[in-house]
Amino acid sequence: MPSSFNIEVSTGSSTPIYKQITDQVRMAVASGRLSVADQLPSVRALAEELVVNPNTVARAYADLAREGIIEARQGRGVFIIQKRKVFSRAEARRRLEPLMDALIGEAFALDFTPDELKDAVVNKLEQLQNEKKSAA
Amino acid sequence: MSAKDELVIHTRGLTRYFGATPGVYELNLDVPRGGVFAFLGRNGSGKSTTIRMLLGLLEPTRGEAEILGCNIRRLTPEIRARIGYLTEEHQVYGWMSVRQCGEFQSQFYPRWNDKIFRGVIDHFSLKPDARAKNLSRGERAGLCLALTLAPDPELLILDDPTLGLDPVARRSLVESMIALTRRADRTIFFSTHQIDDLERVADYVAVLDKSVMRACCRLESFRENIRQVRVQFAGKPPELPTIPGLLQVMRNGTSLRLLCVRYNDDTEHLLRTLKPLEIETSPVNLSDCLVSYLGARGEKSFILSEMEAHS
């Protein structure tokens, strides 16, 4: 695992531990802190490092593998892979829809205007791009 | 092996009265082999009574139970030797040294593994020559854990093992539990009040409330089945109709915050009849799930059950 990337989990969150792990790996791939061929710790090693049940880590890895982000190679370890296209464009759009609804709903509840929300999204994407460049 | 052999604990109608008061009432509990099973409930809900019956230390009033396939009324020394039991008291002979405690205990167990004993002692940073009576509470817990793990038990039963331990000792204990899961055929059954330990280690959870079991399922399904629902109204919130699975209601100005078990389209439909402006559901942290589930309402109509391990 590259030294710049560390998974951290906390108990007592409304986000289950397996999801904290998948979220962090996805985010690290999106920002370029993890790139193709980087290795993740084994299920057992990560479980002992984070002090969590190995089945929790296994579930997180299974979800990431299903999404085509990681691949477990027999006897060699777990690696970040070139993201396969798992969903058709139409299906991907269908899956994006509820996520956008949630974001927009929350943002309006926090009194953001449509323009402010647009700016916030653009800024975040730019920030990710920059992180990716400096990581590369 | 049949499905029943895959259960390390199996009880049907297990009941124990203390005088006229039920300590455990009609308990049907199935614990599958492998993994970590947490046993929860408030003080006095019947957890220790259940554990003591399972180990043959307390006679049931009625009902049946098997542990490692053996009727609890006829436990043999061989079966007992395959079970590790750690009580909350952490009792040892004070005049023995740590090493002597190990040597003494090893006499009783043909499968005693001194490497495990030394490993746990080391994990808790105990000196082999220290007298047991001079150990701190956390160190004594470490010694007792080493004594319980060294016979390499198939089934480890821990009755509130982290009670009164400092955070470092507690973490060491949780780490030891995780290390034990390296063997896929080993089962841990433990009672606890520590929700964050539970969240870290448990695969399954059973919840006892006032002597009755109210939930028994995978930890994740317990969590996923409880949702927080925020219902926003234009004015003062109306009186709620009877909502199946409602655990808790909090009023906050013109909105209601509900905690519900098995929230579904029917529940949402029912809430819509109140003409709210908005309904929004979100996940709940484990601690809130449990506190609301064990809260004062005491309804027993929505037991979460079905051990998915069998399906």
Interface residues (C-beta under 8 A of the other chain):
Chain A: T11 G12 S13 S14 T15 P16 I17 Y18 R44 A47 E48 V51 V52 N53 P54 N55 R59 G105
Chain B: G35 V36 R171 V174 E175 I178 A179 T181 R182 I195 D196 E199 R200 V201 A202 D203 E220 R223 E280 S282 P283 V284 N285 L286 S287
